[in-house]
């Protein structure tokens, strides 16, 4: 292990080998997963029609992709219901009625990423003679318990002994892998094709901010490996099944990857596709559907349609993403200005925005990134408030609010909230203010300081060492990647670089970014500067120290290392950011 990385693990309280336990993917079977497998087998033998009902976020969409593909491969009579954000989270009588209008032959309703608290919807489905199988990963109601479904599989059931946190798509993925193992053990080709669906469970894991530990970690590694194959010249390996919907799925996904390749988001060989691609590009694209109140039918057309249908759907989703981006930027400018000028009454924990409900989570994410503390952004309507919250790993915001009796649902890192009055809004602010301060007081100062886990000091490098720096940094970056994937529970190491500039700062793009050379093929970059000062005063020989992220870039055949500022910056010992 690289000495710098070994030292970084030590700062996290881990020895040379202790971090390896995060790679242990062994786990127990989910409660009643075997019962659900047996029930599905009986339903297949009876030729019953199963309709899959997923949620409408990325976890739900990926669950739908996994379930519809797997059940077709396994010989089920199956429908896939395209959820619509206009009905809100979960499902009720209206959704079930709409589903039965589309698929009147439905015998069994199989949910994924939803259902654990959908009491009215399940009761109504029961009244229509449907059998209800629920798979979910949200907590059951502390007041009502489990819904009146025939089978419930959920790692967050009160009586569940499953140890780890997984997303809804991962639950579905485990279900169909277990089914294939039980009843198709000798059909290695079928089991392989079920295994390839880990691609989509991995995307959902990142999208739903699951801890990148244990079985999630193993799943995500497998997902990224397959995605890299699909971005390479070996992608045809997936397309020879002779099963149209399966071949369409992976061909369409491969074309989506090509779109990002041509946009310069990763090199042609696909070797640099990491979890960041899922989190920053792919998942947000499809989450634009819920933010712009569009049915997930568009997503399923993009994944399962023929070439023309898929391209049309994907292009439409890209347009929605741009509309969402423009709307977010408009309301972020207002929110940030209010924050900086002291007009946000409950800053930094609570903000009221006039933005659409679909973008409030994006605004909360940005504010949390700036402040480092939990942030909730809500919209007022008739004296009540609804919105979304985001929280750093060190603070259990969802648990804090729910324990105090506030309406909240989702996950610790990303959740929905509701306050029924201005008084409740103020009470939530006071609660968070007190609890965050209490939590910070209990954390050793070093854990939240700006001391980096890894310091890369090139300030004393002469000509020869600078000439070799590119190769050294490439090796370091690859070593860091080998430890990935990174995410919640296993964050990237904090890195600080220190170097002497080879020349003046160059203003690039529209003038809002600056760049200077550290060494041949090694550049330091600062994006989205507020003003030319003090960057136009930086000159050759100045010492720059900055919190940063490192990456290998390929542009027009040139390979380079980018050192991108990600936090504090000092020039000649003076902090400028």
C-alpha positions in Angstrom: 0.0 0.0 0.0 1.2 3.5 -0.8 2.7 5.2 2.3 0.5 8.2 1.8 -2.7 6.1 1.6 -1.5 4.0 4.6 -1.1 7.2 6.6 -4.6 8.4 5.5 -6.2 5.2 6.7 -4.4 5.7 10.0 -5.9 9.1 10.4 -9.3 7.4 10.0 -8.4 5.0 12.8 -7.8 2.0 10.5 -4.7 -0.2 10.4 -3.2 -1.5 7.2 -5.7 -4.2 6.9 -8.7 -3.1 8.8 -10.2 -1.2 5.9 -10.5 -4.6 4.1 -13.5 -5.5 6.2 -15.5 -2.9 4.2 -15.0 -5.2 1.2 -16.7 -8.1 3.0 -19.9 -8.7 1.0 -21.3 -11.6 3.0 -24.8 -11.1 4.3 -27.8 -12.9 5.6 -30.9 -13.6 3.4 -33.6 -10.9 3.7 -36.6 -12.1 5.8 -39.3 -13.8 3.7 -37.2 -13.6 0.6 -37.5 -17.4 0.3 -41.2 -17.1 0.8 -41.5 -14.6 -2.0 -39.4 -16.8 -4.3 -41.7 -19.7 -3.7 -44.8 -17.5 -4.2 -43.5 -16.2 -7.5 -42.7 -19.7 -8.6 -46.2 -20.8 -7.9 -47.6 -17.8 -9.7 -45.5 -18.6 -12.8 -46.7 -22.2 -12.8 -50.3 -20.9 -12.6 -49.7 -18.5 -15.5 -50.7 -15.5 -13.4 -50.0 -12.0 -14.6 -47.7 -9.9 -12.4 -47.6 -6.1 -12.6 -44.5 -4.4 -11.3 -45.2 -1.1 -9.5 -42.0 0.9 -8.9 -41.3 4.3 -7.4 -40.6 7.2 -9.8 -37.1 8.2 -8.7 -33.9 6.7 -10.0 -34.0 3.8 -7.5 -37.5 3.0 -8.6 -36.7 3.3 -12.3 -33.7 1.0 -11.9 -35.9 -1.4 -9.9 -38.3 -1.4 -12.8 -35.6 -2.1 -15.3 -34.2 -5.0 -13.2 -37.6 -6.5 -12.4 -39.1 -6.3 -15.9 -35.9 -7.7 -17.5 -35.4 -10.5 -15.0 -39.1 -11.6 -15.0 -39.1 -11.8 -18.8 -35.9 -13.8 -18.8 -37.4 -16.1 -16.1 -40.6 -16.7 -18.1 -43.1 -14.7 -16.2 -46.2 -13.0 -17.6 -45.3 -9.5 -16.5 -46.3 -5.8 -16.9 -44.3 -2.8 -15.9 -46.3 0.2 -14.6 -44.8 3.6 -15.4 -45.1 5.6 -12.2 -46.0 9.3 -12.5 -44.7 11.9 -10.0 -48.1 13.7 -10.2 -49.5 11.1 -7.9 -46.8 11.8 -5.3 -44.6 9.2 -3.4 -46.0 5.8 -2.7 -49.4 4.8 -4.2 -53.0 5.1 -3.2 -56.4 4.1 -4.7 -55.9 6.5 -7.6 -52.6 4.8 -8.7 -54.1 1.3 -8.3 -57.1 2.3 -10.4 -54.8 3.7 -13.1 -52.7 0.6 -13.0 -55.8 -1.6 -13.5 -57.0 0.5 -16.3 -53.7 -0.1 -18.1 -53.3 -3.7 -17.1 -56.8 -5.1 -16.3 -55.5 -8.7 -16.4 -53.3 -8.2 -13.3 -53.4 -10.9 -10.8 -50.5 -9.9 -8.6 -49.1 -6.5 -7.7 -45.3 -6.6 -7.0 -44.0 -3.4 -5.7 -40.3 -2.2 -5.6 -38.8 0.7 -3.7 -42.3 1.5 -2.4 -45.2 0.0 -0.5 -44.1 -0.4 3.1 -46.4 2.6 4.2 -48.9 2.5 1.4 -51.8 1.3 3.5 -54.7 2.8 1.6 -53.4 1.7 -1.8 -52.8 -1.8 -0.6 -56.2 -2.1 1.0 -57.8 -0.9 -2.2 -55.8 -3.4 -4.2 -56.9 -6.2 -1.9 -60.5 -5.1 -2.4 -60.0 -5.6 -6.1 -58.9 -9.2 -5.6 -55.2 -8.6 -6.2 -52.5 -10.4 -4.3 -49.9 -7.9 -3.0 -46.2 -8.7 -2.7 -44.2 -5.7 -1.3 -40.5 -5.2 -1.7 -39.1 -1.9 -0.3 -36.2 -0.5 1.7 -37.9 2.2 3.7 -38.9 2.0 7.4 -42.2 0.6 8.3 -44.7 2.8 10.2 -43.9 2.9 13.9 -47.7 3.4 14.5 -49.3 1.1 12.0 -46.7 -1.6 11.5 -46.7 -3.5 8.2 -49.3 -3.0 5.5 -51.9 -5.7 4.8 -49.8 -7.4 2.0 -49.4 -11.1 1.5 -45.6 -10.8 1.6 -43.3 -8.0 2.7 -39.6 -8.1 2.0 -37.8 -5.0 3.4 -34.4 -4.7 5.1 -36.0 -2.0 7.3 -38.8 -4.1 8.7 -38.9 -3.8 12.5 -38.4 -7.6 12.9 -35.7 -7.8 10.2 -32.2 -9.0 11.2 -30.5 -7.9 8.0 -27.5 -5.9 9.1 -26.8 -3.4 6.3 -28.6 -0.6 4.4 -29.4 -1.3 0.7 -31.6 0.4 -1.9 -34.8 -0.8 -3.4 -33.2 -1.9 -6.6 -30.6 -4.0 -4.6 -33.5 -5.7 -2.9 -35.0 -6.6 -6.3 -31.6 -7.7 -7.6 -31.2 -10.0 -4.6 -34.7 -11.4 -5.2 -34.1 -12.4 -8.8 -30.6 -13.8 -8.2 -32.0 -15.9 -5.4 -34.9 -17.1 -7.6 -32.5 -18.0 -10.5 -30.2 -19.9 -8.1 -33.1 -21.8 -6.5 -35.0 -22.8 -9.7 -32.5 -22.5 -12.5 -29.2 -23.5 -10.9 -27.9 -25.4 -14.0 -28.9 -22.7 -16.5 -25.6 -20.8 -16.3 -26.4 -18.5 -19.2 -29.7 -17.4 -17.6 -28.0 -16.8 -14.3 -25.3 -14.8 -16.0 -27.9 -12.5 -17.7 -29.6 -12.0 -14.3 -26.1 -11.1 -12.9 -25.6 -8.4 -15.5 -28.5 -6.5 -14.1 -26.1 -5.5 -11.3 -25.3 -2.6 -13.6 -28.6 -0.9 -12.7 -28.6 -1.9 -9.0 -25.2 -0.2 -8.7 -26.5 3.0 -10.4 -29.4 3.0 -7.9 -27.1 2.5 -4.9 -25.2 5.7 -5.8 -28.4 7.6 -6.7 -30.0 6.7 -3.4 -26.9 7.7 -1.3 -26.5 4.2 0.1 -23.3 3.5 2.2 -20.6 2.2 -0.2 -19.8 -0.6 2.2 -20.0 -4.4 2.3 -22.4 -5.9 -0.3 -23.1 -2.5 -1.7 -19.4 -2.1 -2.3 -19.1 -5.4 -4.1 -22.3 -4.7 -6.1 -21.0 -1.3 -7.2 -17.7 -2.6 -8.3 -19.4 -5.3 -10.4 -21.7 -2.6 -11.8 -18.8 -0.3 -12.8 -16.9 -3.2 -14.4 -19.8 -4.1 -16.6 -20.4 -0.4 -17.5 -16.8 -0.1 -18.6 -17.2 -3.1 -20.8 -20.3 -1.5 -22.3 -18.4 1.7 -23.0 -15.6 -0.3 -24.8 -15.3 -2.1 -28.1 -16.3 -5.3 -26.3 -19.9 -4.2 -25.8 -21.2 -6.5 -28.5 -20.6 -9.3 -26.0 -23.9 -8.3 -24.4 -26.0 -8.2 -27.6 -26.0 -11.7 -28.8 -28.7 -13.2 -26.6 -31.4 -13.3 -29.3 -33.7 -11.9 -26.7 -34.9 -8.6 -28.1 -35.8 -6.7 -24.9 -32.5 -7.8 -23.2 -30.4 -6.9 -26.3 -32.3 -3.6 -26.6 -31.6 -2.8 -22.9 -27.9 -3.1 -23.1 -27.6 -1.7 -26.5 -29.6 1.4 -25.5 -27.5 1.8 -22.3 -24.3 1.5 -24.4 -25.6 4.3 -26.6 -26.3 6.5 -23.6 -22.7 5.9 -22.5 -21.6 6.9 -26.0 -23.5 10.2 -25.6 -21.4 11.0 -22.5 -18.2 9.8 -24.2 -18.7 12.2 -27.1 -19.4 14.9 -24.6 -16.0 14.3 -23.1 -17.1 13.0 -19.7 -14.7 10.1 -19.8 -12.0 8.7 -22.1 -12.8 6.5 -25.0 -11.5 3.3 -23.5 -14.0 3.6 -20.6 -11.2 3.0 -18.0 -12.1 6.1 -16.1 -15.8 5.5 -15.6 -16.3 5.6 -11.8 -19.1 6.0 -9.3 -18.8 9.7 -10.0 -20.3 9.2 -13.4 -23.4 7.6 -11.9 -23.7 10.3 -9.2 -23.0 13.4 -11.2 -24.2 12.6 -14.7 -26.4 9.5 -15.2 -28.6 9.4 -12.1 -29.4 13.2 -12.2 -30.4 12.9 -15.8 -33.2 10.4 -15.1 -34.1 12.1 -11.8 -35.0 15.1 -14.0 -38.2 13.2 -14.8 -39.5 13.5 -11.2 -38.2 17.0 -10.9 -40.1 18.1 -14.1 -43.2 16.0 -13.2 -42.9 13.6 -16.1 -44.0 9.9 -16.2 -41.3 7.3 -16.0 -42.7 5.8 -19.2 -40.1 8.0 -20.9 -37.3 6.3 -19.0 -38.6 2.8 -19.8 -38.9 3.8 -23.5 -35.2 4.9 -23.4 -34.1 1.6 -21.9 -36.3 -0.9 -23.7 -37.4 0.8 -26.9 -36.1 0.1 -30.4 -33.2 2.3 -31.6 -35.5 5.1 -32.8 -37.8 5.1 -29.8 -34.9 4.9 -27.3 -33.0 7.8 -29.0 -36.1 10.0 -29.0 -36.9 9.3 -25.4 -33.3 9.9 -24.3 -33.1 13.2 -26.2 -36.3 14.3 -24.5 -34.9 13.4 -21.1 -31.8 15.4 -21.9 -34.0 18.4 -22.7 -35.8 18.0 -19.5 -32.5 17.9 -17.6 -31.5 21.2 -19.2 -34.9 22.8 -18.3 -34.4 21.5 -14.7 -30.9 22.9 -14.6 -32.0 26.4 -15.7 -34.8 26.4 -13.2 -32.4 25.3 -10.4 -29.9 28.0 -11.3 -32.6 30.7 -11.2 -33.8 29.8 -7.7 -30.3 29.1 -6.4 -29.3 32.6 -7.3 -32.1 33.9 -5.1 -31.5 31.5 -2.2 -27.8 32.1 -2.1 -28.2 35.9 -2.3 -30.7 35.7 0.7 -28.2 33.6 2.6 -25.2 35.9 2.0 -27.1 39.0 2.8 -28.8 37.8 6.0 -32.3 37.6 4.7 -32.7 33.8 5.3 -34.5 33.8 8.7 -33.6 30.2 9.6 -30.2 29.9 7.9 -28.2 27.7 7.6 -30.6 24.9 8.4 -33.9 25.9 6.9 -34.7 27.9 3.8 -38.0 28.9 2.1 -38.0 29.0 -1.7 -40.5 29.7 -4.4 -39.0 27.1 -6.6 -40.9 24.0 -7.8 -41.0 21.1 -5.4 -38.9 19.1 -7.8 -35.8 21.2 -7.5 -35.8 21.8 -3.7 -33.6 18.8 -3.1 -31.0 20.2 -5.5 -31.0 23.5 -3.7 -30.6 21.8 -0.3 -27.7 19.8 -1.7 -25.9 22.9 -2.8 -26.4 24.7 0.5 -25.2 21.7 2.5 -22.1 21.6 0.3 -21.4 25.2 1.1 -22.2 25.2 4.8 -21.2 21.7 5.8 -24.4 21.3 8.0 -27.8 19.8 7.3 -30.0 21.9 5.1 -33.8 21.7 4.4 -35.4 23.8 1.6 -39.2 24.0 1.6 -42.0 25.7 -0.3 -44.9 27.5 1.5 -48.4 26.7 0.4 -51.5 27.9 2.4 -49.5 28.2 5.6 -47.8 24.8 5.5 -44.4 23.8 4.1 -43.1 20.9 2.1 -39.7 20.2 0.7 -36.5 18.2 0.8 -33.5 18.0 3.1 -29.9 16.9 2.8 -27.5 16.0 5.6 -23.7 15.2 6.0 -22.8 11.8 7.3 -22.0 12.9 10.8 -25.5 14.1 11.6 -28.7 11.9 11.6 -31.1 14.6 10.4 -34.0 12.3 9.5 -33.9 10.4 12.8 -33.6 13.7 14.7 -36.7 15.2 13.1 -38.8 12.0 13.1 -38.1 11.3 16.8 -39.3 14.8 17.6 -42.6 14.1 15.8 -42.0 16.0 12.5 -43.2 14.4 9.2 -40.1 13.1 7.4 -39.5 10.2 5.0 -36.6 8.8 3.0 -33.0 8.3 4.2 -30.5 10.1 6.5 -28.6 11.7 3.6 -31.7 12.7 1.5 -35.2 13.0 2.7 -38.6 14.7 2.3 -40.1 16.9 5.0 -43.4 18.6 5.8 -44.3 21.3 8.4 -47.9 22.1 9.0 -47.4 25.7 10.2 -44.9 28.5 10.6 -44.6 27.6 14.3 -43.6 24.0 13.3 -41.0 25.4 10.9 -39.5 27.5 13.6 -39.6 24.6 16.0 -37.6 22.5 13.5 -35.0 25.2 13.1 -34.6 25.5 16.9 -34.3 21.7 17.2 -31.7 21.4 14.4 -29.7 24.4 15.8 -29.5 22.8 19.2 -28.8 19.2 18.0 -26.2 20.1 15.5 -24.3 22.2 18.0 -24.5 19.3 20.5 -23.2 16.8 17.9 -20.4 19.1 16.9 -19.4 19.5 20.5 -19.0 15.7 20.8 -16.8 15.3 17.8 -13.1 15.6 18.3 -11.9 18.8 16.8 -9.5 17.1 14.4 -12.3 15.2 12.7 -13.9 18.4 11.4 -10.7 20.5 10.9 -9.2 21.4 7.6 -6.3 19.1 8.1 -6.0 17.0 5.0 -5.7 13.2 5.2 -3.1 13.4 2.4 -0.6 16.2 1.7 1.1 16.3 -1.7 3.9 18.8 -1.4 5.7 19.6 -4.7 6.9 23.0 -3.7 10.5 21.9 -3.4 10.6 20.0 -6.6 13.4 20.8 -9.1 13.4 20.4 -12.8 14.1 16.6 -12.8 11.5 15.8 -10.2 8.9 18.0 -11.9 9.6 16.1 -15.2 8.7 12.9 -13.4 5.7 14.2 -11.5 3.2 13.3 -14.2 4.0 9.6 -14.0 4.1 9.7 -10.2 0.7 11.4 -10.0 -0.9 9.0 -12.5 0.3 6.0 -10.3 -1.1 7.7 -7.2 -4.5 8.4 -8.8 -4.7 4.8 -10.0 -3.8 3.6 -6.5 -6.6 5.7 -5.1 -9.0 4.4 -7.7 -8.1 0.8 -6.8 -9.5 1.4 -3.3 -12.8 2.7 -4.7 -15.6 2.9 -5.1 -16.1 5.9 -2.8 -19.3 7.3 -1.4 -21.4 7.5 1.7 -19.6 5.6 4.5 -16.4 5.4 2.6 -15.6 9.0 1.4 -12.8 10.0 -0.8 -9.6 11.0 1.0 -9.2 14.7 1.6 -6.1 15.9 -0.3 -4.1 19.1 -0.2 -1.5 20.0 -2.7 1.3 22.5 -2.4 3.4 23.6 -5.4 5.4 26.4 -7.0 3.8 27.8 -10.1 5.6 27.5 -13.4 3.9 30.7 -14.8 1.1 33.2 -14.4 -2.5 32.2 -14.0 -4.5 31.9 -17.3 -8.1 32.8 -17.5 -10.0 30.2 -19.5 -13.5 29.5 -20.7 -15.6 32.6 -20.4 -13.1 34.0 -17.9 -14.7 32.4 -14.8 -12.0 29.7 -14.6 -8.3 29.9 -14.0 -5.4 27.6 -14.7 -1.7 27.3 -14.2 1.0 24.7 -14.8 2.4 22.7 -11.9 4.6 20.5 -14.1 4.6 19.2 -17.7 1.1 17.8 -18.3 0.0 18.6 -14.8 -2.3 21.6 -14.4 -3.9 23.3 -11.4 -7.5 24.5 -12.1 -10.0 26.7 -10.2 -13.5 26.7 -11.5 -16.2 29.4 -11.1 -14.1 32.2 -9.6 -16.0 35.3 -8.3 -13.7 37.9 -9.7 -10.3 38.3 -11.5 -8.7 39.3 -8.2 -6.5 38.0 -6.7 -5.8 35.5 -9.5 -4.4 38.1 -11.9 -1.7 38.8 -9.3 -0.4 35.2 -9.2 2.9 34.9 -11.0 5.7 32.5 -11.7 7.3 31.1 -8.5 4.4 31.8 -6.2 3.5 29.0 -3.7 0.0 27.8 -3.9 -1.6 25.4 -1.4 -5.1 24.1 -2.0 -7.6 21.4 -1.0 -8.0 19.5 -4.3 -9.2 16.5 -6.2 -7.0 14.8 -8.8 -8.0 13.2 -12.1 -6.5 11.9 -15.3 -7.9 13.6 -18.4 -7.8 12.6 -22.1 -8.5 15.4 -24.6 -7.9 15.1 -28.3 -5.3 12.4 -27.6 -3.4 14.3 -24.9 -3.2 12.8 -21.5 -2.8 15.1 -18.6 -3.4 15.3 -14.8 -5.8 17.9 -13.5 -5.4 19.1 -9.9 -8.8 20.8 -9.3 -9.3 23.1 -6.3 -12.2 21.8 -4.1 -12.0 24.0 -1.0 -9.5 26.3 0.7 -6.7 28.0 -1.3 -3.7 29.9 0.0 -1.2 31.9 -2.1 2.2 32.5 -0.4 0.6 31.7 2.9 -2.4 34.0 2.6 -5.8 32.4 2.4 -7.7 33.7 -0.6 -10.6 31.3 -0.6 
